[in-house]
Amino acid sequence: MKILMVEDDPSLREMLALTVAQRLDPKFELAKMECFAHIQRYFVGMHTLLLAENLDEALRMLPEADGVLCDGTFPTSGRTTPAFGGLRQNWPAVLGATSKRGIPFALLSGDDALVTRAKLQGMAAFAKPMETASAINWLFEAIESRAARLAAPIDQDKTAA
């Protein structure tokens, strides 16, 4: 399983990565997390965590992902900074790319109004930090469900009709 996490805040990105890593491997140790702030990829057993802090990184890594956990507001590129208005609601671009690939997408945002609007549109949207565990659980279930559908044999009677 490869999970892409899009989060511009390094401490939140590290917390999300640790939470997902411990879900993948309950014996995962906190000491292994020290390098998360500086790398974009981390291996947990046979699984891979892909960590993006901006839209450019997210779109570059997305083709590898089985599912995406995405912040609501983050920079477009590494060259923009919050001090200069670099934060944007870039999540729709990530959602569009996941939709084209047919992979699960969960919005995890601290913007309660955004989460409410997204939920009203039928999206998997969760408020951070309160619903972080729910977002991760939803994403794992969605990835596993998609994998089971893809692995299921095609019913020849249905395809002939």
Contacts in CASP RR format, 6 or more apart in sequence:
PFRMAT RR
TARGET T0000
AUTHOR 0000-0000-0000
METHOD contacts of the structure
MODEL  1
MKILMVEDDPSLREMLALTVAQRLDPKFELAKMECFAHIQRYFVGMHTLL
LAENLDEALRMLPEADGVLCDGTFPTSGRTTPAFGGLRQNWPAVLGATSK
RGIPFALLSGDDALVTRAKLQGMAAFAKPMETASAINWLFEAIESRAARL
AAPIDQDKTAA
1 24 0 8 1.000
1 46 0 8 1.000
1 47 0 8 1.000
1 48 0 8 1.000
1 66 0 8 1.000
1 140 0 8 1.000
1 143 0 8 1.000
2 47 0 8 1.000
2 48 0 8 1.000
2 49 0 8 1.000
2 50 0 8 1.000
2 64 0 8 1.000
2 65 0 8 1.000
2 66 0 8 1.000
2 67 0 8 1.000
3 20 0 8 1.000
3 47 0 8 1.000
3 48 0 8 1.000
3 49 0 8 1.000
3 50 0 8 1.000
3 65 0 8 1.000
3 66 0 8 1.000
3 67 0 8 1.000
3 68 0 8 1.000
3 69 0 8 1.000
3 139 0 8 1.000
3 143 0 8 1.000
4 50 0 8 1.000
4 51 0 8 1.000
4 52 0 8 1.000
4 58 0 8 1.000
4 61 0 8 1.000
4 62 0 8 1.000
4 64 0 8 1.000
4 65 0 8 1.000
4 67 0 8 1.000
4 68 0 8 1.000
4 69 0 8 1.000
4 70 0 8 1.000
5 13 0 8 1.000
5 16 0 8 1.000
5 17 0 8 1.000
5 20 0 8 1.000
5 49 0 8 1.000
5 50 0 8 1.000
5 51 0 8 1.000
5 52 0 8 1.000
5 68 0 8 1.000
5 69 0 8 1.000
5 70 0 8 1.000
6 52 0 8 1.000
6 53 0 8 1.000
6 55 0 8 1.000
6 57 0 8 1.000
6 58 0 8 1.000
6 68 0 8 1.000
6 69 0 8 1.000
6 70 0 8 1.000
6 71 0 8 1.000
6 74 0 8 1.000
6 91 0 8 1.000
6 94 0 8 1.000
7 13 0 8 1.000
7 16 0 8 1.000
7 51 0 8 1.000
7 52 0 8 1.000
7 53 0 8 1.000
7 71 0 8 1.000
7 74 0 8 1.000
8 53 0 8 1.000
8 54 0 8 1.000
8 71 0 8 1.000
8 73 0 8 1.000
8 74 0 8 1.000
8 75 0 8 1.000
8 82 0 8 1.000
8 87 0 8 1.000
9 71 0 8 1.000
10 37 0 8 1.000
10 53 0 8 1.000
12 71 0 8 1.000
12 128 0 8 1.000
13 36 0 8 1.000
13 37 0 8 1.000
13 51 0 8 1.000
13 53 0 8 1.000
14 33 0 8 1.000
14 36 0 8 1.000
14 37 0 8 1.000
16 69 0 8 1.000
16 108 0 8 1.000
16 132 0 8 1.000
16 136 0 8 1.000
17 33 0 8 1.000
17 36 0 8 1.000
17 42 0 8 1.000
17 49 0 8 1.000
17 51 0 8 1.000
18 28 0 8 1.000
18 30 0 8 1.000
18 33 0 8 1.000
18 36 0 8 1.000
19 132 0 8 1.000
19 133 0 8 1.000
19 136 0 8 1.000
20 44 0 8 1.000
20 49 0 8 1.000
20 69 0 8 1.000
20 136 0 8 1.000
21 28 0 8 1.000
21 32 0 8 1.000
21 33 0 8 1.000
21 42 0 8 1.000
21 44 0 8 1.000
21 49 0 8 1.000
22 28 0 8 1.000
23 136 0 8 1.000
23 140 0 8 1.000
24 44 0 8 1.000
24 45 0 8 1.000
24 47 0 8 1.000
25 44 0 8 1.000
25 45 0 8 1.000
25 47 0 8 1.000
28 44 0 8 1.000
35 42 0 8 1.000
36 42 0 8 1.000
36 51 0 8 1.000
39 51 0 8 1.000
40 50 0 8 1.000
40 51 0 8 1.000
40 52 0 8 1.000
40 57 0 8 1.000
40 61 0 8 1.000
41 48 0 8 1.000
41 49 0 8 1.000
41 50 0 8 1.000
41 51 0 8 1.000
42 48 0 8 1.000
42 49 0 8 1.000
42 51 0 8 1.000
43 49 0 8 1.000
48 64 0 8 1.000
50 61 0 8 1.000
50 64 0 8 1.000
50 65 0 8 1.000
52 58 0 8 1.000
52 60 0 8 1.000
52 61 0 8 1.000
53 74 0 8 1.000
53 75 0 8 1.000
53 78 0 8 1.000
54 74 0 8 1.000
54 75 0 8 1.000
54 76 0 8 1.000
54 77 0 8 1.000
54 78 0 8 1.000
54 80 0 8 1.000
54 90 0 8 1.000
55 74 0 8 1.000
55 75 0 8 1.000
55 76 0 8 1.000
55 77 0 8 1.000
55 88 0 8 1.000
55 90 0 8 1.000
55 93 0 8 1.000
55 94 0 8 1.000
56 76 0 8 1.000
56 77 0 8 1.000
56 78 0 8 1.000
57 78 0 8 1.000
58 68 0 8 1.000
58 70 0 8 1.000
58 90 0 8 1.000
58 94 0 8 1.000
59 93 0 8 1.000
59 94 0 8 1.000
59 97 0 8 1.000
62 68 0 8 1.000
62 94 0 8 1.000
62 97 0 8 1.000
62 98 0 8 1.000
62 101 0 8 1.000
63 101 0 8 1.000
65 98 0 8 1.000
65 103 0 8 1.000
66 103 0 8 1.000
66 104 0 8 1.000
66 143 0 8 1.000
66 146 0 8 1.000
66 147 0 8 1.000
67 98 0 8 1.000
67 103 0 8 1.000
67 104 0 8 1.000
67 105 0 8 1.000
67 139 0 8 1.000
67 142 0 8 1.000
67 143 0 8 1.000
68 94 0 8 1.000
68 98 0 8 1.000
68 103 0 8 1.000
68 104 0 8 1.000
68 105 0 8 1.000
68 106 0 8 1.000
68 139 0 8 1.000
69 106 0 8 1.000
69 108 0 8 1.000
69 135 0 8 1.000
69 136 0 8 1.000
69 139 0 8 1.000
70 91 0 8 1.000
70 94 0 8 1.000
70 95 0 8 1.000
70 105 0 8 1.000
70 106 0 8 1.000
70 107 0 8 1.000
70 108 0 8 1.000
71 91 0 8 1.000
71 108 0 8 1.000
71 109 0 8 1.000
71 128 0 8 1.000
72 89 0 8 1.000
72 90 0 8 1.000
72 91 0 8 1.000
72 107 0 8 1.000
72 108 0 8 1.000
72 109 0 8 1.000
72 110 0 8 1.000
72 111 0 8 1.000
72 114 0 8 1.000
73 87 0 8 1.000
73 88 0 8 1.000
73 89 0 8 1.000
73 90 0 8 1.000
73 91 0 8 1.000
73 109 0 8 1.000
73 111 0 8 1.000
74 87 0 8 1.000
74 88 0 8 1.000
74 90 0 8 1.000
74 91 0 8 1.000
75 81 0 8 1.000
75 82 0 8 1.000
75 86 0 8 1.000
75 87 0 8 1.000
75 88 0 8 1.000
75 90 0 8 1.000
76 86 0 8 1.000
76 88 0 8 1.000
76 90 0 8 1.000
80 86 0 8 1.000
80 87 0 8 1.000
89 114 0 8 1.000
91 107 0 8 1.000
91 109 0 8 1.000
94 105 0 8 1.000
95 105 0 8 1.000
95 107 0 8 1.000
95 123 0 8 1.000
98 104 0 8 1.000
98 105 0 8 1.000
99 105 0 8 1.000
102 146 0 8 1.000
103 143 0 8 1.000
103 146 0 8 1.000
104 124 0 8 1.000
104 139 0 8 1.000
104 142 0 8 1.000
104 143 0 8 1.000
104 146 0 8 1.000
105 123 0 8 1.000
105 124 0 8 1.000
106 124 0 8 1.000
106 125 0 8 1.000
106 126 0 8 1.000
106 135 0 8 1.000
106 138 0 8 1.000
106 139 0 8 1.000
106 142 0 8 1.000
107 114 0 8 1.000
107 115 0 8 1.000
107 118 0 8 1.000
107 123 0 8 1.000
107 124 0 8 1.000
107 125 0 8 1.000
107 126 0 8 1.000
108 125 0 8 1.000
108 126 0 8 1.000
108 127 0 8 1.000
108 128 0 8 1.000
108 131 0 8 1.000
108 132 0 8 1.000
108 135 0 8 1.000
109 115 0 8 1.000
109 118 0 8 1.000
109 125 0 8 1.000
109 126 0 8 1.000
109 127 0 8 1.000
109 128 0 8 1.000
110 127 0 8 1.000
110 128 0 8 1.000
110 129 0 8 1.000
112 127 0 8 1.000
114 125 0 8 1.000
115 125 0 8 1.000
115 126 0 8 1.000
115 127 0 8 1.000
116 125 0 8 1.000
118 125 0 8 1.000
119 125 0 8 1.000
124 135 0 8 1.000
124 138 0 8 1.000
124 139 0 8 1.000
124 142 0 8 1.000
126 132 0 8 1.000
126 134 0 8 1.000
126 135 0 8 1.000
126 138 0 8 1.000
128 135 0 8 1.000
END
